Amino acid sequence: MSGNEVLGLIIGGILVVALSGYLAYALFRPEKF
């Protein structure tokens, strides 16, 4: 794989983890909105 593909996978993984974590936090702590 090229460097760009690896970088894309890393960024994509971070985005997925961050988004899923934010959604879980939003669901468990709705009063924070």
PDB file of N, CA, C and O in Angstrom:
ATOM      1  N   MET A   1       0.840  -1.199   0.000  1.00  0.00           N
ATOM      2  CA  MET A   1       0.000   0.000   0.000  1.00  0.00           C
ATOM      3  C   MET A   1       0.872   1.244   0.000  1.00  0.00           C
ATOM      4  O   MET A   1       1.998   1.238   0.498  1.00  0.00           O
ATOM      5  N   SER A   2       0.335   2.293  -0.561  1.00  0.00           N
ATOM      6  CA  SER A   2       1.086   3.543  -0.596  1.00  0.00           C
ATOM      7  C   SER A   2       0.885   4.322   0.699  1.00  0.00           C
ATOM      8  O   SER A   2       0.024   3.984   1.511  1.00  0.00           O
ATOM      9  N   GLY A   3       1.682   5.359   0.880  1.00  0.00           N
ATOM     10  CA  GLY A   3       1.588   6.158   2.096  1.00  0.00           C
ATOM     11  C   GLY A   3       0.231   6.828   2.227  1.00  0.00           C
ATOM     12  O   GLY A   3      -0.318   6.934   3.324  1.00  0.00           O
ATOM     13  N   ASN A   4      -0.315   7.288   1.080  1.00  0.00           N
ATOM     14  CA  ASN A   4      -1.610   7.964   1.134  1.00  0.00           C
ATOM     15  C   ASN A   4      -2.713   7.013   1.581  1.00  0.00           C
ATOM     16  O   ASN A   4      -3.615   7.409   2.318  1.00  0.00           O
ATOM     17  N   GLU A   5      -2.644   5.751   1.135  1.00  0.00           N
ATOM     18  CA  GLU A   5      -3.667   4.781   1.536  1.00  0.00           C
ATOM     19  C   GLU A   5      -3.595   4.517   3.034  1.00  0.00           C
ATOM     20  O   GLU A   5      -4.619   4.446   3.714  1.00  0.00           O
ATOM     21  N   VAL A   6      -2.362   4.370   3.544  1.00  0.00           N
ATOM     22  CA  VAL A   6      -2.191   4.141   4.980  1.00  0.00           C
ATOM     23  C   VAL A   6      -2.697   5.347   5.764  1.00  0.00           C
ATOM     24  O   VAL A   6      -3.387   5.193   6.772  1.00  0.00           O
ATOM     25  N   LEU A   7      -2.352   6.545   5.299  1.00  0.00           N
ATOM     26  CA  LEU A   7      -2.787   7.760   5.989  1.00  0.00           C
ATOM     27  C   LEU A   7      -4.308   7.861   5.976  1.00  0.00           C
ATOM     28  O   LEU A   7      -4.919   8.247   6.972  1.00  0.00           O
ATOM     29  N   GLY A   8      -4.914   7.512   4.847  1.00  0.00           N
ATOM     30  CA  GLY A   8      -6.373   7.552   4.750  1.00  0.00           C
ATOM     31  C   GLY A   8      -7.029   6.582   5.718  1.00  0.00           C
ATOM     32  O   GLY A   8      -8.043   6.901   6.339  1.00  0.00           O
ATOM     33  N   LEU A   9      -6.440   5.384   5.844  1.00  0.00           N
ATOM     34  CA  LEU A   9      -6.998   4.396   6.775  1.00  0.00           C
ATOM     35  C   LEU A   9      -6.890   4.883   8.212  1.00  0.00           C
ATOM     36  O   LEU A   9      -7.819   4.717   9.002  1.00  0.00           O
ATOM     37  N   ILE A  10      -5.750   5.486   8.550  1.00  0.00           N
ATOM     38  CA  ILE A  10      -5.551   5.990   9.914  1.00  0.00           C
ATOM     39  C   ILE A  10      -6.548   7.108  10.220  1.00  0.00           C
ATOM     40  O   ILE A  10      -7.198   7.100  11.265  1.00  0.00           O
ATOM     41  N   ILE A  11      -6.662   8.073   9.295  1.00  0.00           N
ATOM     42  CA  ILE A  11      -7.586   9.192   9.504  1.00  0.00           C
ATOM     43  C   ILE A  11      -9.023   8.681   9.573  1.00  0.00           C
ATOM     44  O   ILE A  11      -9.802   9.124  10.416  1.00  0.00           O
ATOM     45  N   GLY A  12      -9.372   7.747   8.686  1.00  0.00           N
ATOM     46  CA  GLY A  12     -10.723   7.188   8.688  1.00  0.00           C
ATOM     47  C   GLY A  12     -11.024   6.484  10.000  1.00  0.00           C
ATOM     48  O   GLY A  12     -12.118   6.626  10.548  1.00  0.00           O
ATOM     49  N   GLY A  13     -10.055   5.724  10.508  1.00  0.00           N
ATOM     50  CA  GLY A  13     -10.252   5.019  11.773  1.00  0.00           C
ATOM     51  C   GLY A  13     -10.449   5.987  12.922  1.00  0.00           C
ATOM     52  O   GLY A  13     -11.304   5.777  13.782  1.00  0.00           O
ATOM     53  N   ILE A  14      -9.650   7.055  12.935  1.00  0.00           N
ATOM     54  CA  ILE A  14      -9.772   8.055  14.000  1.00  0.00           C
ATOM     55  C   ILE A  14     -11.144   8.727  13.932  1.00  0.00           C
ATOM     56  O   ILE A  14     -11.785   8.945  14.960  1.00  0.00           O
ATOM     57  N   LEU A  15     -11.589   9.052  12.720  1.00  0.00           N
ATOM     58  CA  LEU A  15     -12.890   9.706  12.562  1.00  0.00           C
ATOM     59  C   LEU A  15     -14.014   8.794  13.037  1.00  0.00           C
ATOM     60  O   LEU A  15     -14.941   9.246  13.708  1.00  0.00           O
ATOM     61  N   VAL A  16     -13.936   7.510  12.690  1.00  0.00           N
ATOM     62  CA  VAL A  16     -14.981   6.557  13.093  1.00  0.00           C
ATOM     63  C   VAL A  16     -15.027   6.433  14.614  1.00  0.00           C
ATOM     64  O   VAL A  16     -16.101   6.448  15.215  1.00  0.00           O
ATOM     65  N   VAL A  17     -13.847   6.310  15.232  1.00  0.00           N
ATOM     66  CA  VAL A  17     -13.795   6.182  16.694  1.00  0.00           C
ATOM     67  C   VAL A  17     -14.313   7.455  17.362  1.00  0.00           C
ATOM     68  O   VAL A  17     -15.071   7.390  18.329  1.00  0.00           O
ATOM     69  N   ALA A  18     -13.902   8.613  16.841  1.00  0.00           N
ATOM     70  CA  ALA A  18     -14.325   9.877  17.436  1.00  0.00           C
ATOM     71  C   ALA A  18     -15.834  10.069  17.285  1.00  0.00           C
ATOM     72  O   ALA A  18     -16.507  10.495  18.224  1.00  0.00           O
ATOM     73  N   LEU A  19     -16.360   9.754  16.104  1.00  0.00           N
ATOM     74  CA  LEU A  19     -17.792   9.941  15.864  1.00  0.00           C
ATOM     75  C   LEU A  19     -18.614   8.985  16.711  1.00  0.00           C
ATOM     76  O   LEU A  19     -19.621   9.385  17.296  1.00  0.00           O
ATOM     77  N   SER A  20     -18.199   7.729  16.783  1.00  0.00           N
ATOM     78  CA  SER A  20     -18.941   6.750  17.584  1.00  0.00           C
ATOM     79  C   SER A  20     -18.883   7.126  19.066  1.00  0.00           C
ATOM     80  O   SER A  20     -19.865   6.967  19.790  1.00  0.00           O
ATOM     81  N   GLY A  21     -17.734   7.621  19.508  1.00  0.00           N
ATOM     82  CA  GLY A  21     -17.607   8.046  20.896  1.00  0.00           C
ATOM     83  C   GLY A  21     -18.494   9.248  21.190  1.00  0.00           C
ATOM     84  O   GLY A  21     -19.117   9.317  22.249  1.00  0.00           O
ATOM     85  N   TYR A  22     -18.556  10.201  20.252  1.00  0.00           N
ATOM     86  CA  TYR A  22     -19.402  11.379  20.435  1.00  0.00           C
ATOM     87  C   TYR A  22     -20.876  10.992  20.473  1.00  0.00           C
ATOM     88  O   TYR A  22     -21.642  11.510  21.285  1.00  0.00           O
ATOM     89  N   LEU A  23     -21.268  10.071  19.583  1.00  0.00           N
ATOM     90  CA  LEU A  23     -22.663   9.631  19.554  1.00  0.00           C
ATOM     91  C   LEU A  23     -23.022   8.902  20.846  1.00  0.00           C
ATOM     92  O   LEU A  23     -24.108   9.106  21.389  1.00  0.00           O
ATOM     93  N   ALA A  24     -22.125   8.058  21.339  1.00  0.00           N
ATOM     94  CA  ALA A  24     -22.385   7.344  22.593  1.00  0.00           C
ATOM     95  C   ALA A  24     -22.512   8.342  23.740  1.00  0.00           C
ATOM     96  O   ALA A  24     -23.397   8.201  24.585  1.00  0.00           O
ATOM     97  N   TYR A  25     -21.641   9.345  23.780  1.00  0.00           N
ATOM     98  CA  TYR A  25     -21.701  10.372  24.820  1.00  0.00           C
ATOM     99  C   TYR A  25     -23.008  11.156  24.725  1.00  0.00           C
ATOM    100  O   TYR A  25     -23.628  11.467  25.742  1.00  0.00           O
ATOM    101  N   ALA A  26     -23.424  11.473  23.496  1.00  0.00           N
ATOM    102  CA  ALA A  26     -24.662  12.228  23.290  1.00  0.00           C
ATOM    103  C   ALA A  26     -25.874  11.406  23.739  1.00  0.00           C
ATOM    104  O   ALA A  26     -26.821  11.946  24.311  1.00  0.00           O
ATOM    105  N   LEU A  27     -25.835  10.099  23.477  1.00  0.00           N
ATOM    106  CA  LEU A  27     -26.972   9.251  23.855  1.00  0.00           C
ATOM    107  C   LEU A  27     -27.043   9.064  25.368  1.00  0.00           C
ATOM    108  O   LEU A  27     -28.131   9.047  25.944  1.00  0.00           O
ATOM    109  N   PHE A  28     -25.885   8.924  26.008  1.00  0.00           N
ATOM    110  CA  PHE A  28     -25.881   8.684  27.446  1.00  0.00           C
ATOM    111  C   PHE A  28     -26.001   9.974  28.250  1.00  0.00           C
ATOM    112  O   PHE A  28     -26.401   9.945  29.414  1.00  0.00           O
ATOM    113  N   ARG A  29     -25.655  11.109  27.632  1.00  0.00           N
ATOM    114  CA  ARG A  29     -25.711  12.389  28.349  1.00  0.00           C
ATOM    115  C   ARG A  29     -26.517  13.414  27.549  1.00  0.00           C
ATOM    116  O   ARG A  29     -25.964  14.438  27.148  1.00  0.00           O
ATOM    117  N   PRO A  30     -27.815  13.167  27.304  1.00  0.00           N
ATOM    118  CA  PRO A  30     -28.610  14.072  26.464  1.00  0.00           C
ATOM    119  C   PRO A  30     -28.759  15.465  27.064  1.00  0.00           C
ATOM    120  O   PRO A  30     -28.985  16.427  26.329  1.00  0.00           O
ATOM    121  N   GLU A  31     -28.638  15.592  28.391  1.00  0.00           N
ATOM    122  CA  GLU A  31     -28.818  16.903  29.010  1.00  0.00           C
ATOM    123  C   GLU A  31     -27.690  17.861  28.651  1.00  0.00           C
ATOM    124  O   GLU A  31     -27.816  19.069  28.848  1.00  0.00           O
ATOM    125  N   LYS A  32     -26.573  17.324  28.118  1.00  0.00           N
ATOM    126  CA  LYS A  32     -25.451  18.191  27.767  1.00  0.00           C
ATOM    127  C   LYS A  32     -25.752  19.020  26.519  1.00  0.00           C
ATOM    128  O   LYS A  32     -25.048  19.988  26.233  1.00  0.00           O
ATOM    129  N   PHE A  33     -26.795  18.643  25.777  1.00  0.00           N
ATOM    130  CA  PHE A  33     -27.157  19.434  24.598  1.00  0.00           C
ATOM    131  C   PHE A  33     -27.959  20.658  25.031  1.00  0.00           C
ATOM    132  O   PHE A  33     -28.364  21.460  24.190  1.00  0.00           O
TER     133      PHE A  33
END
